[in-house]
Amino acid sequence: MHPIFLQLETDHQRMQRMLYDLNHQIESYFGLHDAPADVDAMMRCLDYIQIYPEVWHHPVEDIIFRQLLTKPGVNHYAVENVLRDHGMLEALSDQLSLIFSELRLSEKPVRPAIIRLSKHYHSRQISHIHEERGIFQMAGELFGDADWQAIEREIDAVIGPVGQHERDDYLSTFKPEHASYSGAFKQ
């Protein structure tokens, strides 16, 4: 597996652990578990889910997917659908973060619609990761050395070494205090 795919898969594994932990915290927040929710940990998790994919992860995937669309026999609808998902998932992340920020500051009761949105968000994120894995497998079979060189050049142009260093710094400093998140940040 190409090192770029290894990094993206590591990102996906971290994100999945984060999403499952976030889902558990949200369920606790709504009283679905005995233990109380750690709202600060939940908000840090939402911050991570907003920042990391938008700044570092999705731009790399977008480059790979655009390169894949140049190949014959590729299901353009599937690839373009996953590309469109990025914006939708980022908007859902923003919306959920805003809702929980407001709930944190107010004494208003939680509406059932918020629970449904949270469940939709979780299932949509997990589904998106699984869809991308299938596309990565196809790309891995179709890409040659010239494709990877073009992808690496574009990543360097879009993110660059400074951006990659900032990503590594971000991952090393973003350590939620809640014990259940400790596995989410293994490199």
C-alpha positions as a printed Julia matrix, in Angstrom:
187×3 Matrix{Float64}:
   0.0    0.0     0.0
   1.32   3.44   -0.92
   2.41   5.62    2.05
  -0.26   8.22    1.21
  -2.94   5.54    1.5
  -1.37   4.36    4.76
  -1.66   7.9     6.16
  -5.26   8.22    4.98
  -6.13   4.84    6.49
  -4.51   5.87    9.78
  -6.61   9.04    9.63
  -9.74   6.96    9.0
  -9.02   4.62   11.9
  -8.43   7.58   14.22
 -11.6    9.26   12.98
 -13.66   6.1    13.5
 -12.43   5.72   17.08
 -13.16   9.4    17.62
 -16.65   9.09   16.13
 -17.55   6.08   18.26
 -16.31   7.86   21.37
 -18.19  11.01   20.36
 -21.35   8.98   19.78
 -21.02   7.45   23.25
 -20.57  10.91   24.8
 -23.6   12.24   22.92
 -25.69   9.27   24.08
 -24.51   9.96   27.64
 -25.42  13.62   27.21
 -28.96  12.57   26.3
 -29.15  10.23   29.3
 -28.85   6.98   27.36
 -25.98   5.75   29.58
 -25.53   5.74   33.35
 -22.32   7.76   33.28
 -22.63  11.5    32.67
 -21.23  12.97   29.49
 -17.96  14.85   29.5
 -19.13  17.89   27.53
 -15.63  19.38   27.32
 -14.29  16.16   25.8
 -17.25  16.06   23.42
 -16.53  19.62   22.27
 -12.81  18.91   21.81
 -13.74  15.89   19.74
 -16.09  17.97   17.59
 -13.34  20.56   17.17
 -10.97  17.86   15.95
 -13.56  16.44   13.55
 -14.1   19.94   12.15
 -10.47  20.95   11.76
  -8.42  17.9    10.8
 -10.43  16.61    7.82
 -11.08  20.05    6.35
  -7.49  21.28    6.59
  -5.41  18.16    5.92
  -7.32  14.98    5.16
  -9.92  15.98    2.56
  -7.52  18.02    0.4
  -5.31  14.93   -0.02
  -8.29  12.73   -0.83
  -9.58  15.31   -3.3
  -6.25  15.22   -5.14
  -6.33  11.42   -5.31
  -9.94  11.35   -6.48
  -9.29  13.92   -9.22
  -6.37  11.8   -10.44
  -8.58   8.73  -10.34
 -11.19  10.46  -12.51
  -8.58  10.61  -15.31
  -8.48   6.81  -15.51
 -10.63   4.84  -17.96
 -13.35   2.59  -16.57
 -13.72   4.44  -13.27
 -17.21   4.86  -11.84
 -17.31   8.66  -12.0
 -20.61   8.83  -10.12
 -19.17   7.0    -7.08
 -16.03   9.14   -6.98
 -17.89  12.42   -7.48
 -20.43  11.41   -4.83
 -17.65  10.9    -2.28
 -16.11  14.24   -3.26
 -19.48  15.96   -2.7
 -19.74  14.24    0.68
 -16.73  16.19    1.95
 -18.56  19.5     1.88
 -21.74  17.99    3.32
 -19.86  16.29    6.16
 -17.96  19.47    6.95
 -21.26  21.39    7.09
 -22.8   18.72    9.35
 -19.75  18.92   11.63
 -20.13  22.68   11.86
 -23.86  22.41   12.56
 -23.46  19.76   15.26
 -20.66  21.7    16.92
 -22.74  24.87   16.95
 -25.76  23.05   18.39
 -23.75  21.51   21.22
 -21.98  24.8    21.91
 -25.37  26.45   22.32
 -26.75  23.57   24.42
 -23.73  23.78   26.66
 -24.51  27.42   27.44
 -28.26  27.1    27.83
 -30.63  25.29   30.11
 -33.0   24.35   27.31
 -34.17  20.74   27.09
 -32.7   18.6    24.34
 -35.03  18.1    21.4
 -35.41  14.67   19.74
 -34.35  16.24   16.42
 -30.88  16.81   17.86
 -30.58  13.15   18.77
 -31.62  12.18   15.23
 -29.12  14.63   13.73
 -26.35  13.21   15.92
 -27.16   9.64   14.86
 -27.36  10.68   11.2
 -24.0   12.45   11.49
 -22.34   9.41   13.05
 -23.72   6.92   10.53
 -22.98   9.22    7.56
 -19.35   9.7     8.63
 -18.79   5.95    9.11
 -20.49   5.16    5.79
 -18.32   7.76    4.04
 -15.14   6.16    5.38
 -16.25   2.74    4.1
 -17.1    4.16    0.67
 -13.67   5.76    0.44
 -11.92   2.52    1.31
 -13.47   0.89   -1.75
 -12.38   3.77   -3.94
  -8.85   3.67   -2.48
  -8.62  -0.01   -3.36
  -9.59   0.75   -6.96
  -7.11   3.65   -7.11
  -4.35   1.44   -5.71
  -4.92  -1.0    -8.56
  -5.03   1.69  -11.27
  -2.29   4.09  -10.2
   1.24   3.72  -11.48
   4.42   5.54  -10.48
   3.59   8.53  -12.71
   0.21   8.92  -10.98
   1.77   8.86   -7.54
   4.42  11.37   -8.56
   1.72  13.72   -9.88
  -0.3   13.26   -6.67
   2.74  13.93   -4.48
   3.58  17.09   -6.45
   0.03  18.38   -6.05
  -0.02  17.58   -2.32
   3.25  19.49   -1.94
   1.73  22.42   -3.84
  -1.55  22.42   -1.89
  -0.41  21.45    1.61
   3.36  21.67    1.39
   5.96  20.62    3.93
   4.9   23.4     6.33
   1.3   22.18    6.22
   2.41  18.6     6.81
   4.53  19.74    9.76
   1.55  21.72   11.13
  -0.58  18.58   10.78
   1.92  16.56   12.79
   2.12  19.3    15.43
  -1.67  19.45   15.62
  -1.94  15.71   16.14
   0.75  15.73   18.82
  -0.86  18.55   20.81
  -4.55  17.71   20.43
  -4.91  15.21   23.23
  -8.36  15.17   24.81
  -8.25  14.53   28.53
 -11.1   12.04   28.55
  -9.67   8.55   28.94
 -11.85   7.01   26.24
 -10.19   9.21   23.62
  -6.66   8.08   24.37
  -6.64   5.48   21.59
  -7.92   7.93   19.01
  -4.59   9.71   18.67
  -2.16   6.88   18.15
  -0.04   7.7    15.14
